[in-house]
Amino acid sequence: MKHVKMTTFIAPAALTVALAAGMVGCAAHTDNAASSSLDQMSASAAESASAAANDVSAGSSASGEAASSATQAQASASSAQAAQKNQGGMGGMNAMDTQPGQTTDKGFTANDNGLAITATLNAADAFTERDLQQEADTSSATSMSLADGKDITITEEGVYVISGSASEATIVVEAPDTAKVQIVLDNVSITNADFPAIYVKSADKVFVTLSGDSKLAVTGTFVADGETNTDAAIFSKDDLCLNGSGSLTIDSTEHAIVSKDDLKVTGGTYTLTAAAGSGLRANDSVRIAGGTFTISAEDGIKAENDDDNELGYVYISDGTFTIDTTDNCIQGYAFVWVDGGTFDLKGAECIEGTYIQINDGTLRIDASDDAINASIKSS
């Protein structure tokens, strides 16, 4: 049993560089000569970082000296990366379309082989104002009631309040790619045998706002929609945001909630059971700003993108998480970034990503394999 209490720590820029260089050395599996060179360079960078940190904490003439130390550390890290490249680099890993040392628009810094080694995230841009609103403006909303065997199809932008109980029914969003659709679940209950309860086929973005207590279940084997493998109780091809003050219980034979783009959660209480999949899963990112989550699944929270080394990330700024999995509790192929929250994690590997940064939060971890594992996941 591993118990970890994380408190805020602000690292000087030089320290970040030193850690990044060291992480690349661990992941690259270079030969002895390259490893020795990298270790020496990283040690020099770490010493510069330590000096900068001491200056800052002492409150002395830190500004100029810390900047100088950061510059030296960056030079040392660059030299280490160059030495690594000359000795075989990242072992054939695919490179980003980025020049060495360049920071991309997604916040990654590339090494000499073009592989992202550090990540920065502008948390202020992670959520929109509407994402964070926990109540929908229903003054001009359309109210709709569920019925057994009948789908509700939404084709236009707007706010829709859905109520009632039904079996073999799906709320389908098929709107223009510029449309923002908000679905308010007002004590909804849907049970299907083989198809999602909510299916977003097209839209710019869909908000699912919780009001009251809602339950969604898929009890059998999912059936595809043409070439689309619709394998979640809530399945979205486009951006999806869940918020609200209510609760949502999902019981699914595969995934609970899936977005093929960005998945955001900013409020609500969630009890998610995904027998053979993930509780929350997205292609580009999973971003969570609040909420209470109880997840029992194969994977708890997962973001995976095999096509772009800078996508497939998890960002959490707050929330309460109780996650019990047979594989990963929280996994981001690009990175996992935690700014706060309370976590009770039990699984094979509890937090996993190519790059992991934990700035704050309280974590209780019970891992049968790795508690926190930073290793290259993307091809």
Salt bridges, closest charged atoms under 4 A:
ASP131 OD1 - LYS205 NZ 2.57
ASP131 OD2 - LYS264 NZ 2.86
GLU174 OE1 - LYS201 NZ 3.90
ASP204 OD2 - LYS180 NZ 2.66
ASP225 OD2 - LYS201 NZ 3.91
ASP231 OD2 - HIS255 NE2 3.61
ASP262 OD2 - ARG287 NH2 3.51
ASP299 OD2 - LYS302 NZ 3.65
GLU304 OE1 - ARG281 NH2 2.82
GLU304 OE1 - LYS302 NZ 3.84
ASP308 OD2 - LYS106 NZ 3.19
ASP344 OD1 - ARG364 NH1 2.96
GLU352 OE2 - LYS377 NZ 3.25
